[in-house]
Each structure stands twice: as structure tokens, then as C-alpha cells.
């Protein structure tokens, strides 16, 4: 198969590229903005046709959650309109698309792990644009898979893990929100799951993926410092109101992963095991 990867320079896109050599029966076409502007419908149609694309993994997204509150137009273009272009183009070839979505499609007031058929209720521009993309992609491509994930981090790009490692070296004390609960996702684990799904065969629908286990951002920060051997920085728990942000964060965004595990036979690692692996990779680098 010819598989188009969009957003290849991001966290998930980079992790997918590391695995491609183990799936040599497929031709992966890695693109970012310099190779393909997915916000240009004509360019998307032409690229998908000329490269005879059979499937798309759309990792591209506007992820600056706070900036999105005042940049709705650009956020909508990249998060909602562009995925629709991709879905429509690959549908014309009878192909499939895996579109990456987010826990932000929920408002976080459920306080039970969210299942795929729970009613979305986004509380931010970012979440609203991602939900609109889910609906558009599913409508335009019959073989569309939506994978919602949360708290993504990796050895690439900017993320919470790398920020906590840096601040742990720079500061004697820092505060981290303790009343927002969720499950981290190591992008490498998600990339492995995506590759397994491609090999087993696409099953249309909405799925959830994050690492196993449930923690707060405060607990996550403490674990990062402990596993990295950082002892000179005190981490204080904060209430959300003590750390105001332009965009609303879901107070509870735990995702139920039963469906993806049962459908594809995927085993998902515990968050601390994956975090330890990521920190080891970063320290070796």
C-alpha cells in the first residue's frame, strides 16, 4: 500500500517514521507543510492522485490550545477543513484514513472513563474544531477511523515531559495542577498501535487510545522527576483556578480503551513503563 503520513515532523509523525522500516511491504509517503499543504484542496487532490495513495494517517493538527481561542479561523482551517480535504481525496480512490483526534471533544465533567459513544461536548475552540473534523472525516470517507488520544508526549517536539525535565533542572520549586485527571500517551505506543491496525486491516469508527492508568498532571510531574533522578526541585500541587489559561481544560479526560483493545488485539502499556522508556531515550540522546 501507498500510505500518506501528514504532519510527519510532529511528535506522532516522527514516531511513525521510526517504525516504517519494520513495515517494508508498504510505501510510506512522509509529508509536512513543505511537501504538502493539506489546507489546499487542489494540492491535496493532486498529491493523493499522483502518488496513488491507498491510505492516510493524518497526524497534522493545530495543537496550540490556548492560542486557538483567539485564532479560530486558522485553527478551523487546519483542524476541520484540511482533514475533510484528505478524507474526500482518499475516498475517491476507495482508500482509508486514520484521523487523530483528542480528549478535548469532551468537557471533562463525566468522571467516568469516556467511551466512544459518549456524547461529545467540547469546551474550547480546539475541542470544537477537532469534533467537527471527526464528523466531517467520517461523513466523507466510508473507511474512516478516528483515534482519540490524550496528554501526548514523546522524545520529539515540545511536550509536558520535556518541559518538566527542563524546569526541574532550572528551578528549585514549581507548581503543577493537581485537579485535572487523565492518562498520558507515549506517542511511540500510539504509533505502534497504528501500525498494528494497518497490518490487521482498517475497521471504520471511533476509537480511544492512551496509556493504561490514571493520574493528575501533578502526579505525572512528580513521576517525571523521580524517574529522571531530579531531586533538587520541589513540585507543589495547584488548583486549576490558581493556574488560569485562555482555554478550558477537561478536569477529567480518562478514555476507555476497551474497544480498540478488543477489536485489534492490542496490548497497551502502563503509563509509568512508557514514561520510563521515553526518559531513558531522552537521557541517552
N, C-alpha and C positions, 0 to 999 in steps of 0.2 A: 504493500500500500504506500501511496504518497501521502504523508501526513504533515500538514502545515502547523507549525508551532508559532503562535503570535505572542508578543511580549517576552521574547527569548532572553532579554537582558535583565529581567526581573528575578525575584527570588525563586519562584516556581519554575520559570522558564530555564534558568541556569541549572537547576537540579535535574530537570528532564534531560537536558543536554548531556549531563554526566552519565545517564543511563542508556543513551541511544546506541552506544557501541555494543551493548548486550542484546539489542533487538535489530540485528543487521538485515533481517528479512524485509524490513521496512525502509523507505527512503524518507528521512526527516528533513523538512524544509524550515529552517530556523529563521524567523524574521522579527525585527523590531521596527521602529519608525523609519529607520534609514533604508530598510529593504522593502517595506510595505506600509503605507499609510492606511490603516483599516478604517479611518474616518472618511475615506474617499471611495464611494461606492463603485465608480467606474474602474478604479485601480484594483479594488478587491475582485470584482467580476473577472477582469482580465487576468489577474495573477492566478486565481483559482482554476480558470480555464486552461491557460497556457501551461501550468505546471501539473495539470491533470490530477488535482487534489482529490483524494478519496475521503479524507477525514481532517478535522481541525481540532486542535486543543487550544482554546482561547485563554491565555494567561494574561493578556493585556487588560489593564484597568486604570482608572483614576482612583488612587487609594489615599490621597491626602484628605482624610475625613473632615478635618476642621476647615481647611481651605475651601472645600466643596460648598460649604454653607454660603459663601459669597461668590462662588464661581460655578453656579448651577448650569450655565449654558455649556461650558467646556466639559464638566462632569457628565452631563447628559449625553453629549456627543460621543464621548469615549466609552461610557459605561452602558448606554442604552442603544444608541443609534448604530454604532460600529458593530456590536455583536449581531444586530439584525442583518447588516450587510453580509457578514460572514455566513450566517445561517442560511440566508437566501441563496447565496452563491453556491454553497456546497450542496444544498437541496437540488439545485439544477443538475448536479452530477450524480444524484442518487446517493450522496455520501452522508457522513455523520459529523456531529460537532459535540465536543465536551466543553461546556462553558463553566468557568469557575465563578461561583457566587459567594455569598457571605452570610454570617450570622446576623448581620445588621438588618436583614429583612424582617427580623422580629424586634419588638420593643423591649424584650427582656423582662417583662412583668409576669411571666408564666410560672417560673420557679419549679418547673419540672422539665427534664430534658426534652428539647423540642424535636418533634417528629416531622417528617417531610410533609405530612398533610395537615399540620397545624396551620392556622390562618396567619399569614404574614401581616405585620403592622409596623412598618418602618417608621422610625422617629427622627430621621436625618435625611438630608439631601442625598448623601452617599447611599444609604439603605434604599431609598425610594428609586434611585436610578438603577440599582442592581436588581431590585424586584421587577422593574419594568423590563429589564433585559431578559430575565428568566421567562417572562410571559411572551415576549417577542420572539426569542430564540425557539421556544417550544412550539409556537404557532407556525413559524416559517420553515422549520426543519422537522420532518417526521422522525428522524433518527437523532434527536437531540437529548443529551444528558446534561443535567445541571448538577454540579457538585458544590454544595455549600460548605465552606470551611471557616475557621476562626483562629485568631491570635497567631497568624502565620509568622514564622521566623526561619532563618537559615544562615549558612555561612556567607551568603551573598547579600549585598544591598544594605539598606537601613532597616533595623527592626529592634524590638524591645530587648532581646537578649544582648545584642551588641551594644546598645545604649547603656544597659545596666553594667556590663563589663567595663565600659569606658568610665562611667560615673563612679563606679566602685574604686577605680584607681585614682580618680581626680578629687573626690570629695570624702570628707570624714563622716558626713551624715546626709541622708536623702529620704524624702517621703514618697511612698507609693500607695496608691488607692487599694484599700482592703475590702471594700464592699461591692466590687464588681467581680462576678464569679463566672468562670468559663473553663475551657480546655485548650491548651496550646496546641499548635500544629507545626511539627517539623516538616518543612517543605519537601525534604528528601523522602519522608514517609508518604506524603501525598503523591509525589512523583512516581514512586514505586507502585502505588495503588493504581494510578492512571495507566501505567504501562501494563499492569496485570489485567486491567479492564479491556485495554485494546487487544491483548492477546486472547482473552476469553470471549470477546465479542460484545459490542455496544448493546446495552439494554436501555432504551429511552426512559426518561423520567427524572425525578428529582431525588438526589441522594445527599446524605450528610457524611462528612469526614473530618475528624480531628483526632488527636491522640487520646488514648484512654486516660481516665482520671479527671478529677475536678479540683480546681484551686482558684485562689484570688490572685490578682496582679501582685499584691504584697508577698504572698507565699511564693509566687514564681520568682520574684526578685531575690528573695532570701535563698531560694534553691540555686539560682544562678551564681550568687556569690559563694555559697558553700561548695558547689561543685568546681568552681574556678579557683578555690583557695583564697578568696578575698576576705580578709578578717579585719581590716582597719576602717571599714565603712559601716556605720550603723544605719539600718533601714527601719524607718518609722512607718506604721500604718496610718493612712489618711482616710477620711470620709470623702466621698465624691464631691460634696459641696466645698471642701477645702481645696480642691483642685479643679476649678471650673474650666470648661472647654466650650468652644462655639458649638460643637456637635454633641448631641446626646449619645451617651454610651449605654448599651443594654446592661442593666445591672446583673442579669442572669442570662447567659448565652450558651449554656451547655447543649450540645447537639447529640441526639440519639443516633447511633451509628448501626443499629441492628440491620437495617435494610441493605446497606452496602456490604456488610459482612456476610449476610446470608445469601445475597444474590451472586456475589463473585467469589465467595470463599476466602475473603481477605482477613488476615490477622493484623490487628492494629496494635503497635507497641504502646506501652505505658509512657506517659509524658516525661517522667524523670529519666528513663532509659534513653529516650531520644535526645533530651536536653544534654545529658552527659556526653553523648556521641558528638553533638554539634559543638560543644565547648572543647572537646578533645581536638576536633578538626581545626577549630579556630586557633587553639594554642600551638598546634603543630605548624600551622601556616605562619 
